[in-house]
Amino acid sequence: MRHLNALDPGASPLDYYGYELRRHRETAGLTQKQLGAIVSYTGSLVGQIETARKLPTAEFTERVDAALGAEGALIRLLPLVLRYQLPVWYRKYAELEETARQIYAFQPQLVHGLLQTEAYARAVFSVMSCADVEEKTSARVARQQLLVRARPPMVWIVMSEAVLHQRLGGTDVMRGQLAHLLTCHQDARANVQILPFDAGGHAGFSGAFTVFRFEREPDMAYTEDYRSGHSTINQPEVQELSLRYAHLQAAALSVEDSARLIRRVMEDRYGEHHAVA
């Protein structure tokens, strides 16, 4: 077990967060138990987060930041802490998402991570791995903050119709997930197109991929499989994937027709009369 005084703020973003939490708490003259009582958490949890044995949540961070008068310091640290929980091979992708001005993605099996609800993300990680499910779920949901920041990227996502029918987490989870996709459409946070079953053969059979466009940097492409991912700035590869994406967009339903299909599947497959998972 890590001793409180041995905490090295340079060891990881999580250690640094714990160090800063402890520093602000001690400056405020509060014990862990007193701070916990103020923010409606246990003193034990405060101690676990201070010693980097527990991952902070967004709610915890917002409460302690306000209680300690940290002026957003802990809130600004949280995305870095959560990103560090991502698999090493995936962190590069998260960095590309953060800096891109345009994101074009194809996802044949799952709802794209930027559009997943917390419950759906938890179901995905529960299937893929039994370890650190809550931490991975928090990290995935935290990525979505880029959609609501002052200057969000333009996001276009094509997903196979199979994604709507693949039941993950049960009926309630899927109903909530499809309702969330419709909310994203209404709020213009992302442009979602569904590639229908009737499209037949298509340019996405090789798997999920993303094309990123930046203000000053060259375009990049990212491909992934079950366990790893690969990014490239090789322009012939990027152009090939860009062309493939254009074909997928052309074969997919329009944004409005896609929303109608999502709503129909939500009602027919996951409606109240189908409440048994």
Secondary structure, DSSP 8 states (H G I E B T S, - for coil): ---GGG--TTS-HHHHHHHHHHHHHHHTT--HHHHHHHHTS-HHHHHHHHTTSS---HHHHHHHHHHTT-TTHHHHHHHHHHHTTS-HHHHHHHHHHHH-SEEEEEESSS--GGG--HHHHHHHHHHH-SSSHHHHHHHHHHHGGGGSSSS--EEEEEEETHHHHS--S-HHHHHHHHHHHHHHHHTTS-EEEEE-GGG-S-TTTT--EEEEE-SSS--EEEEE-SS-EEEE--HHHHHHHHHHHHHHHHHS--HHHHHHHHHHHHHHHHSGGG---
